[in-house]
Amino acid sequence: MEGPSFDNMAIRTKRWTRLEYERLIDLGAFGPNDRLELLGGQLVVREPQGNLHSTGIRLVAQALRTAFGTSWNVDAQLPVSLDEESEPEPDVAVVAGGPRDYVDAHPTRPVLVVEVALSSLALDRGEKASLYARAGLADYWIVNLVDGVVEVYRDPAGDPDAPYGWGYRSARTLRTGERVSPLAAPDAEIPAADLLP
């Protein structure tokens, strides 16, 4: 006996809001090994963390803590509430204030988000970049482990060709030997080599 055929059926999916997603978390619908994030209303499985990926996250967090100092919160893989349908968990995010400022709600206005990308490079350049731009994030970086470079995206603007209608007008690729200054910490110069494993 053959299984069901979906050839002539329209497959319906459920789009989740951020509040519904948080409610599912509160109810224990996901286990500790369920690595999910909400992107544009869809639950997306996060990239597995191999040694190279986790080392990249540690290097980025260390460099940003040094650059921003103690008056900023540098979070690794914690939720950011971008809008009503997106709650990504960026590899590193810089937000104002301290940990207790977010007891009642996740941060909503990061000043910098960095994704460390290996298998997720297309997702980070496409869907995530578009969501971050749509949320008005002025400074978005990708530590591209595939090519051994740091990609810096700035100047969010409407873009009808982007997945969520927004993209970045400025994209710069940094190689070892070059430096970058975060928009929110312009006096800090971070060597690209410090961000790459």
Disulfide bonds with the S-S distance in Angstrom:
none
